[in-house]
């Protein structure tokens, strides 16, 4: 790991999520308040939006280009929300010069699978109806997400073939069985494989869900229906190999695919401007969207 990443991992004081008595609601609120206290860029407009019952937040930059990025936040399906991702959505909107719609999907354990992908479907249906008559919501559309949000963005594109013109995924969380070699690599990464297992246990209702392509999209037989797809992984991330396997599988179907590995980085770096690799990746994804939303 690069020095700044090693230092961040060493300083991490995140709780053990599987510890007895762990309070999910209290931890969510603590993380939300901590993120809202951080500096955030100005954007031309920020609007709270109700997409047929799904809370969203629309970030519109000055002189916005045509198109809309539909963003699903990470957090293991369980944690984070549109407040936690407010700062990164502002950066995405400003760098890409396109509006970003951040989706506040329902989360487990209160709302297990398939509540979250169903909420993304609701947003897609709402955009089909409302987008053509609203300049701020009009297509073409990009599906975007990080970690668990990348899983949801991918599933949204698979469930709604032809709706999205492009997909951009940052270290996607895809394999509920945790079978890839990167899970077994020794160096502390800031994302313990035991944490990954805990997230999947909250998300899935039953063991059978772990094999459902709408939860585990590496199992999908519809990858050929995807639009051009960009996948970024981090070198020191347990999720690295599953993301790179997704890129390989999508490319094998003939879909235009680009995969990049961010050296020296670990899970979560993309969202935090303090990491030197964050800004270049935000701009790289914006460039990918530029190629396919013009």
C-alpha positions as CSV (number, residue, x, y, z in Angstrom):
1,X,0.0,0.0,0.0
2,X,1.1,3.6,-0.6
3,X,2.2,5.5,2.5
4,X,-1.0,7.6,2.8
5,X,-3.1,4.5,2.5
6,X,-1.1,2.6,5.1
7,X,-1.5,5.5,7.4
8,X,-5.3,5.7,6.9
9,X,-5.6,1.9,7.5
10,X,-3.5,2.2,10.7
11,X,-5.6,5.1,12.0
12,X,-9.0,3.4,11.3
13,X,-11.1,3.0,14.4
14,X,-14.2,1.6,12.8
15,X,-16.2,-0.7,15.1
16,X,-16.5,-4.5,14.6
17,X,-19.8,-4.8,12.9
18,X,-20.5,-8.3,14.0
19,X,-19.7,-7.6,17.7
20,X,-22.6,-8.4,20.1
21,X,-24.7,-5.4,20.7
22,X,-23.5,-3.4,17.6
23,X,-26.1,-0.7,17.1
24,X,-26.6,-0.2,13.3
25,X,-28.8,2.8,13.6
26,X,-26.4,4.6,16.0
27,X,-23.4,3.9,13.8
28,X,-25.2,5.1,10.7
29,X,-26.1,8.4,12.4
30,X,-22.5,8.8,13.7
31,X,-21.1,8.3,10.2
32,X,-23.7,10.6,8.7
33,X,-22.9,13.5,11.0
34,X,-19.2,13.0,10.6
35,X,-19.5,13.3,6.8
36,X,-21.8,16.3,6.9
37,X,-19.2,18.1,9.0
38,X,-16.6,17.7,6.2
39,X,-15.9,20.4,3.6
40,X,-18.1,20.1,0.5
41,X,-17.9,21.8,-2.9
42,X,-20.6,24.1,-4.1
43,X,-22.7,23.1,-7.1
44,X,-25.2,25.2,-9.0
45,X,-28.2,23.4,-7.5
46,X,-29.0,20.7,-5.0
47,X,-32.6,19.5,-4.9
48,X,-34.4,16.8,-2.8
49,X,-36.5,14.6,-5.1
50,X,-39.2,12.1,-4.5
51,X,-39.0,9.4,-7.2
52,X,-42.3,7.6,-6.6
53,X,-41.5,7.1,-2.9
54,X,-37.7,6.7,-3.2
55,X,-35.8,9.6,-1.7
56,X,-33.2,11.0,-4.1
57,X,-31.0,14.1,-4.2
58,X,-30.3,15.8,-7.5
59,X,-26.9,17.6,-8.0
60,X,-26.8,20.0,-11.0
61,X,-23.6,21.7,-12.0
62,X,-23.3,25.0,-13.8
63,X,-23.6,24.8,-17.6
64,X,-24.7,21.1,-17.3
65,X,-24.1,18.9,-20.3
66,X,-27.0,16.6,-21.5
67,X,-27.5,13.4,-19.5
68,X,-27.9,12.2,-16.0
69,X,-25.8,10.0,-13.8
70,X,-27.8,7.7,-11.5
71,X,-25.7,7.0,-8.5
72,X,-26.1,4.3,-5.9
73,X,-23.9,4.7,-2.7
74,X,-21.7,2.1,-1.2
75,X,-21.8,0.9,2.4
76,X,-22.2,-2.9,2.3
77,X,-25.9,-2.4,1.5
78,X,-26.4,-1.7,5.2
79,X,-24.6,1.6,5.9
80,X,-24.3,5.1,4.4
81,X,-26.9,7.2,2.7
82,X,-27.2,10.2,0.4
83,X,-25.8,12.5,3.1
84,X,-22.7,10.4,3.5
85,X,-22.2,10.6,-0.3
86,X,-23.2,14.2,-0.7
87,X,-19.6,15.4,-1.0
88,X,-18.5,12.9,-3.6
89,X,-21.7,13.5,-5.7
90,X,-20.9,17.2,-5.8
91,X,-17.4,16.3,-7.0
92,X,-18.8,14.0,-9.6
93,X,-21.3,16.6,-10.9
94,X,-18.7,19.3,-11.1
95,X,-16.0,17.2,-12.8
96,X,-18.3,15.5,-15.2
97,X,-20.5,18.7,-15.8
98,X,-23.5,16.4,-15.6
99,X,-26.3,16.2,-13.1
100,X,-26.1,13.4,-10.6
101,X,-29.1,11.7,-9.0
102,X,-28.1,10.0,-5.8
103,X,-30.6,7.3,-4.7
104,X,-31.4,6.7,-1.1
105,X,-32.4,3.0,-1.4
106,X,-33.8,1.0,1.5
107,X,-31.2,-0.9,3.5
108,X,-31.0,-4.1,5.5
109,X,-31.4,-5.5,8.1
110,X,-34.7,-3.6,8.1
111,X,-35.2,-4.0,4.4
112,X,-33.3,-7.0,3.0
113,X,-32.9,-8.1,-0.6
114,X,-34.6,-7.3,-3.0
115,X,-35.7,-4.0,-1.5
116,X,-32.6,-2.1,-2.7
117,X,-32.7,-3.3,-6.4
118,X,-36.4,-2.8,-6.4
119,X,-35.9,0.8,-5.4
120,X,-33.5,1.3,-8.2
121,X,-36.1,-0.1,-10.6
122,X,-38.7,2.4,-9.2
123,X,-36.3,5.2,-9.9
124,X,-35.8,4.0,-13.5
125,X,-39.5,3.7,-14.0
126,X,-39.9,7.2,-12.6
127,X,-37.2,8.6,-15.0
128,X,-38.8,6.9,-18.0
129,X,-42.0,8.8,-17.1
130,X,-40.7,12.1,-15.9
131,X,-37.3,12.5,-17.6
132,X,-38.5,13.3,-21.1
133,X,-40.5,16.3,-19.9
134,X,-37.9,17.6,-17.4
135,X,-34.6,19.0,-18.7
136,X,-32.9,18.3,-15.4
137,X,-33.9,14.6,-15.5
138,X,-33.6,13.9,-19.2
139,X,-31.4,11.2,-20.6
140,X,-29.2,9.7,-21.8
141,X,-28.5,7.9,-18.5
142,X,-25.4,6.5,-16.8
143,X,-25.5,3.9,-14.0
144,X,-22.9,4.5,-11.4
145,X,-22.0,3.1,-8.0
146,X,-19.2,2.2,-5.6
147,X,-18.9,-1.1,-3.7
148,X,-22.4,-2.3,-2.8
149,X,-23.7,0.6,-4.8
150,X,-21.8,-0.7,-7.8
151,X,-23.6,-4.0,-7.4
152,X,-26.9,-2.1,-7.4
153,X,-26.0,0.0,-10.4
154,X,-25.0,-3.1,-12.3
155,X,-28.2,-4.9,-11.4
156,X,-30.2,-1.9,-12.4
157,X,-28.6,-2.0,-15.8
158,X,-29.2,-5.7,-16.1
159,X,-32.8,-5.5,-15.0
160,X,-33.5,-2.5,-17.4
161,X,-31.7,-3.4,-20.6
162,X,-31.5,-0.5,-23.0
163,X,-32.2,2.2,-20.4
164,X,-28.6,3.1,-19.5
165,X,-26.2,4.3,-22.2
166,X,-23.1,3.6,-20.0
167,X,-22.1,2.0,-16.7
168,X,-19.3,3.0,-14.4
169,X,-18.5,0.8,-11.4
170,X,-15.9,1.5,-8.6
171,X,-14.7,-1.6,-6.7
172,X,-18.0,-3.5,-7.1
173,X,-19.2,-5.9,-4.3
174,X,-20.3,-8.9,-6.2
175,X,-19.4,-12.3,-4.7
176,X,-21.4,-13.3,-1.6
177,X,-19.4,-16.5,-1.3
178,X,-16.1,-14.6,-1.0
179,X,-14.3,-17.2,-3.2
180,X,-11.7,-15.1,-5.0
181,X,-8.0,-15.2,-4.0
182,X,-7.9,-11.5,-3.1
183,X,-10.0,-12.3,0.0
184,X,-7.1,-14.4,1.3
185,X,-4.2,-12.0,0.8
186,X,-2.5,-11.2,4.1
187,X,-1.9,-7.4,4.4
188,X,-4.6,-5.5,6.4
189,X,-6.7,-3.6,3.9
190,X,-9.1,-1.6,6.0
191,X,-11.9,-3.9,4.8
192,X,-11.9,-7.3,6.6
193,X,-13.4,-10.2,4.7
194,X,-15.3,-11.0,7.9
195,X,-17.0,-7.6,7.5
196,X,-17.9,-8.5,3.9
197,X,-19.5,-11.7,5.1
198,X,-21.5,-9.7,7.7
199,X,-22.9,-7.4,5.1
200,X,-24.0,-10.3,2.9
201,X,-25.7,-11.9,5.9
202,X,-27.7,-8.8,6.5
203,X,-28.6,-8.3,2.8
204,X,-29.7,-11.9,1.9
205,X,-33.0,-13.2,3.3
206,X,-32.0,-16.9,2.8
207,X,-29.0,-18.8,1.6
208,X,-30.7,-19.3,-1.7
209,X,-30.6,-15.5,-2.3
210,X,-26.8,-15.8,-2.4
211,X,-27.1,-17.5,-5.8
212,X,-29.7,-15.1,-7.2
213,X,-28.2,-13.1,-10.1
214,X,-30.0,-10.0,-8.9
215,X,-27.9,-10.2,-5.7
216,X,-24.8,-11.9,-7.1
217,X,-24.6,-10.5,-10.7
218,X,-21.5,-12.4,-11.6
219,X,-24.0,-15.3,-12.0
220,X,-26.1,-13.3,-14.5
221,X,-26.7,-14.7,-18.0
222,X,-27.6,-11.2,-19.2
223,X,-24.2,-9.5,-19.1
224,X,-24.3,-9.3,-22.9
225,X,-27.2,-6.8,-22.5
226,X,-25.0,-4.2,-20.7
227,X,-24.0,-0.9,-22.4
228,X,-20.3,0.1,-22.4
229,X,-18.9,-0.7,-18.9
230,X,-16.1,0.7,-16.9
231,X,-14.8,-1.2,-13.8
232,X,-12.2,0.2,-11.4
233,X,-10.6,-1.9,-8.6
234,X,-8.1,-1.3,-5.8
235,X,-4.9,-3.3,-5.6
236,X,-5.2,-4.0,-1.8
237,X,-9.0,-4.7,-1.6
238,X,-10.6,-8.1,-0.9
239,X,-13.0,-7.2,-3.7
240,X,-10.3,-6.7,-6.3
241,X,-10.6,-10.1,-8.0
242,X,-14.4,-10.2,-8.3
243,X,-14.4,-6.7,-9.9
244,X,-11.7,-7.8,-12.4
245,X,-13.6,-11.0,-13.1
246,X,-16.7,-9.0,-13.9
247,X,-14.8,-6.9,-16.4
248,X,-13.4,-10.1,-18.0
249,X,-16.9,-11.7,-18.3
250,X,-18.5,-8.5,-19.7
251,X,-15.7,-8.1,-22.3
252,X,-16.1,-11.8,-23.3
253,X,-19.7,-11.1,-24.3
254,X,-18.5,-8.4,-26.8
255,X,-19.6,-5.4,-24.7
256,X,-17.1,-2.5,-24.8
257,X,-15.3,-2.8,-21.5
258,X,-12.5,-1.0,-19.7
259,X,-11.1,-2.3,-16.4
260,X,-8.4,-0.4,-14.3
261,X,-6.6,-1.4,-11.1
262,X,-5.6,1.5,-8.9
263,X,-2.2,0.6,-7.5
264,X,-1.4,1.1,-3.8
265,X,-5.0,1.7,-2.9
266,X,-7.5,-0.1,-0.7
267,X,-11.3,-0.2,-0.5
268,X,-13.0,3.1,0.0
269,X,-10.4,5.5,-1.3
270,X,-12.5,6.8,-4.2
271,X,-14.9,8.7,-2.1
272,X,-12.3,10.6,-0.1
273,X,-10.5,13.5,-1.7
274,X,-7.6,13.2,0.8
275,X,-6.4,10.2,-1.2
276,X,-4.3,11.2,-4.2
277,X,-5.8,8.5,-6.4
278,X,-9.4,9.7,-5.7
279,X,-9.5,12.8,-8.0
280,X,-7.9,11.1,-11.0
281,X,-10.5,8.2,-10.8
282,X,-13.4,10.6,-10.5
283,X,-12.2,12.4,-13.6
284,X,-11.5,9.1,-15.4
285,X,-15.1,7.9,-14.8
286,X,-16.4,11.3,-15.9
287,X,-14.3,10.9,-19.1
288,X,-15.9,7.5,-19.7
289,X,-19.3,9.0,-19.4
290,X,-18.3,11.8,-21.8
291,X,-17.5,9.2,-24.4
292,X,-20.9,7.5,-24.2
293,X,-23.4,10.2,-23.2
294,X,-22.5,12.8,-25.9
